[in-house]
Amino acid sequence: MSKFLVSVILFSCTTLLQAETINLECDALANKTVTKLVEEGLLAPVEASQTRAREISAALCQGVQKSAESQHQKAQTSALQNWIFENRPDKAGNIRLKRLK
C-alpha cells in the first residue's frame, strides 16, 4: 500500500512540476536587442535588416529558453526524488546519528 501511495504522489508531483515553464519574454528581448543595436550604430535602420535581426534574436532566445526549461525540469525531478527517498527517519545514517546524540 505504501509503495502505491508513494508512486501516486511521485507521479502527481512530476506532472505538476512539468506544467511550470520558464518565460524569457523572447519577443520583448528581441525588440530591445534590435533597438539597442540601431542606437549603437551596429545595425542599419532599414526595416528589412531589423526584421531579420529580430528573428535571429528571438530564435536564439527560444533556444536558451528550451535549454533552461529542460535543465529546470531535470533539477526539480532530481530534487523531488532526493526528498522522497532520502527523507526517511529509518535510514541507516539517520539511525546512527540518533545514537550519537
Secondary structure in CASP SS format (residue, H / E / C, confidence):
PFRMAT SS
TARGET T0000
AUTHOR 0000-0000-0000
METHOD secondary structure of the structure
MODEL  1
M C 1.00
S H 1.00
K H 1.00
F H 1.00
L H 1.00
V H 1.00
S H 1.00
V H 1.00
I H 1.00
L H 1.00
F H 1.00
S H 1.00
C H 1.00
T H 1.00
T H 1.00
L H 1.00
L H 1.00
Q H 1.00
A H 1.00
E C 1.00
T C 1.00
I C 1.00
N C 1.00
L C 1.00
E C 1.00
C H 1.00
D H 1.00
A H 1.00
L H 1.00
A H 1.00
N H 1.00
K H 1.00
T H 1.00
V H 1.00
T H 1.00
K H 1.00
L H 1.00
V H 1.00
E H 1.00
E C 1.00
G C 1.00
L C 1.00
L C 1.00
A C 1.00
P C 1.00
V C 1.00
E H 1.00
A H 1.00
S H 1.00
Q H 1.00
T H 1.00
R H 1.00
A H 1.00
R H 1.00
E H 1.00
I H 1.00
S H 1.00
A H 1.00
A H 1.00
L H 1.00
C H 1.00
Q H 1.00
G H 1.00
V H 1.00
Q H 1.00
K H 1.00
S H 1.00
A H 1.00
E H 1.00
S H 1.00
Q H 1.00
H H 1.00
Q H 1.00
K H 1.00
A H 1.00
Q H 1.00
T H 1.00
S H 1.00
A H 1.00
L H 1.00
Q H 1.00
N H 1.00
W H 1.00
I H 1.00
F H 1.00
E H 1.00
N C 1.00
R C 1.00
P C 1.00
D C 1.00
K C 1.00
A H 1.00
G H 1.00
N H 1.00
I H 1.00
R H 1.00
L H 1.00
K H 1.00
R H 1.00
L H 1.00
K C 1.00
END
